[in-house]
């Protein structure tokens, strides 16, 4: 099992409660906006604390409210690809890519990842000058170079036009097939999920 | 015109710069800590703390000087403490000038830095954490560089305010040439003397040059630290 998640969290007047286990490969967390999908990713990444529950990824216990386990986010080995990219505006693309690499392998896979994502000619650019699709590919590269044990992708294709989306989809498929990391992929697009995911977990309102 | 500066005027100029430097060097870390508290934490008494920090901005400076006198005088609590523990006093010393200047500059430094800390996108800090950075490292590599323009602005405003401080200084540590007589105090002194007009004019011009220089320097530094962060700039 790659993800074993059983968490509950109250956010404002909303209760988020999910329980699922997923096999290896890419698992989609599917549901309408506002269902709390991003909150689930945040809890797995350790940047939102569940009120109660237990999170195990790839056999490693990350959170257990009963046992008092709460691994800090920097020690979880998360490769988190945010919906909004979140590149560091004060670092060039190359420095963004290498930001998490000291936890990984020090950046020795930079060339390989750059090739995989097709971002070779962006390395000296500033994030503010990138298009949405370019920024998202850099963000994926940054996460991959941080030596992650698993990936969390929060609607990485949202906000892209059809053409850019069509170019980025195969990139995500390559990442899925080449790196063999457990991936939890949030989306509200059924077609996208059908194309990418081995398993789909539905989150309702 | 520069050749006409007397040793006493040079002393006042250099003292002003020294006071400005130490006021900012000592006050900036304190101001940053306070700005951080106000920007990032919520705690009981926050409004009160905010008000107290801003007090020197709105109080008559002579009142601030008097309060410093009460606190740091021979019998004041802070003055006794400094004397008992370190055997020093800031009374009638240039260190007292720097202290008065720092207190007067504090609200300006806190305001500038608070705004810049509040403007830092905390989602970037979250991203840094997931990429393996400890809270301290995240602060040093993400928060601090992103808040840098505000820190520079705070430092320069603080410096300019410090070299211009008059009321609190003269009340607190008097007007002693060579020890507490900064540029504004020297100007004030010259104004009292018959035939001091030329000195007043010279020192005023120097004040303007110093202040303008500080502002230009801060603008250049701020632009440099913003390098690449604004869209369409390569």
Interface residues (C-beta under 8 A of the other chain):
Chain A: X45 X46 X47 X72 X73 X74 X75 X76 X78 X79 X80 X82 X84 X86 X88 X89 X90 X92 X99 X100 X102 X103 X125 X126 X127 X128 X129 X142 X143 X146
Chain B: X121 X123 X124 X126 X127 X128 X129 X130 X131 X132 X133 X134 X141 X142 X145 X146 X228 X229 X230 X231 X232 X233 X234
